Amino acid sequence: MSDAHGVARDQLRAFIERIERLEEEKKTIADDIKDVYGEAKAMGYDTKIMKKVIALRKKDDQERMEEDLILDTYLAALGMIEGPADQDSDAA
């Protein structure tokens, strides 16, 4: 086998080993996060809501406002909340 093949093989092995280490670290972190949620649940917190709060904190204000508007539009269309069109027809 030529040196080029040996170098490519060594690089590939190095990439694979780095990815494997990172995957293991990711698993460890995921387990740690799961433990924190378990602690919070034991203290009486609603972990489902905590996850939503974390997801919302990742978004900027503009993105969050757009999603809220779309959600309200869909809920109003399904009659789950009163929307602007419903308010107009109530006044008539």
Backbone torsions as a table, in degrees:
resi	resn	phi	psi	omega
1	MET	NA	140.2	-177.5
2	SER	-78.5	166.2	179.2
3	ASP	-61.3	-36.6	-179.7
4	ALA	-60.8	-41.5	178.9
5	HIS	-67.4	-39.0	179.2
6	GLY	-65.2	-40.6	178.8
7	VAL	-66.1	-45.8	179.7
8	ALA	-61.3	-40.8	179.3
9	ARG	-63.3	-43.1	179.7
10	ASP	-65.4	-40.7	177.7
11	GLN	-63.9	-44.6	179.6
12	LEU	-60.8	-45.8	179.0
13	ARG	-60.5	-41.4	179.3
14	ALA	-62.8	-43.1	177.5
15	PHE	-61.7	-46.5	-179.1
16	ILE	-60.7	-44.6	-179.3
17	GLU	-66.2	-38.0	176.3
18	ARG	-63.7	-43.9	179.5
19	ILE	-62.8	-42.8	178.9
20	GLU	-61.1	-41.7	178.1
21	ARG	-64.0	-44.0	179.4
22	LEU	-64.7	-38.7	176.7
23	GLU	-61.7	-39.1	178.3
24	GLU	-66.8	-41.7	176.9
25	GLU	-62.6	-40.6	179.3
26	LYS	-61.6	-41.3	178.8
27	LYS	-64.5	-42.5	179.0
28	THR	-61.9	-44.3	179.1
29	ILE	-64.9	-42.4	178.4
30	ALA	-60.8	-39.5	177.0
31	ASP	-64.9	-39.4	178.0
32	ASP	-63.5	-43.2	178.5
33	ILE	-62.3	-42.4	178.1
34	LYS	-60.2	-40.7	178.1
35	ASP	-63.0	-40.9	179.4
36	VAL	-64.7	-42.6	176.2
37	TYR	-61.1	-39.3	177.8
38	GLY	-62.0	-41.9	177.1
39	GLU	-63.1	-44.8	-179.6
40	ALA	-62.8	-41.7	178.9
41	LYS	-63.4	-40.8	179.0
42	ALA	-63.3	-27.5	178.9
43	MET	-86.2	-0.7	176.1
44	GLY	99.1	5.1	178.8
45	TYR	-80.8	149.5	177.7
46	ASP	-87.4	105.8	-174.6
47	THR	-69.5	-28.5	177.3
48	LYS	-62.3	-43.2	178.7
49	ILE	-70.5	-37.9	177.6
50	MET	-58.8	-40.8	179.0
51	LYS	-64.1	-38.3	177.4
52	LYS	-65.6	-41.2	178.8
53	VAL	-61.5	-43.9	179.5
54	ILE	-61.9	-42.7	178.7
55	ALA	-63.3	-40.7	179.1
56	LEU	-65.8	-37.7	-179.2
57	ARG	-66.7	-22.0	178.9
58	LYS	-76.2	-19.1	-175.6
59	LYS	-95.7	151.1	175.2
60	ASP	-81.2	167.5	-175.1
61	ASP	-58.7	-42.6	-178.3
62	GLN	-61.9	-46.5	-179.8
63	GLU	-62.7	-41.7	-180.0
64	ARG	-65.1	-41.1	178.9
65	MET	-64.3	-42.3	178.8
66	GLU	-61.1	-45.4	179.7
67	GLU	-63.8	-39.7	178.1
68	ASP	-62.6	-41.9	178.7
69	LEU	-63.3	-43.7	179.5
70	ILE	-65.4	-43.1	178.3
71	LEU	-60.0	-46.2	178.6
72	ASP	-61.3	-39.3	178.2
73	THR	-61.5	-46.1	180.0
74	TYR	-65.2	-44.1	-179.4
75	LEU	-64.2	-39.8	177.5
76	ALA	-64.9	-41.0	179.4
77	ALA	-62.6	-30.4	179.7
78	LEU	-90.0	0.5	179.5
79	GLY	74.8	18.2	-178.1
80	MET	-86.1	-21.6	174.0
81	ILE	-140.2	164.0	176.9
82	GLU	-83.6	125.6	-179.8
83	GLY	-106.2	177.8	-179.6
84	PRO	-56.2	-40.2	179.6
85	ALA	-65.7	-37.0	179.3
86	ASP	-65.8	-37.8	-179.7
87	GLN	-67.0	-38.4	179.2
88	ASP	-65.3	-41.8	-178.4
89	SER	-72.1	-26.8	177.3
90	ASP	-69.5	-33.4	-178.7
91	ALA	-72.6	-23.5	-176.2
92	ALA	-75.0	NA	NA
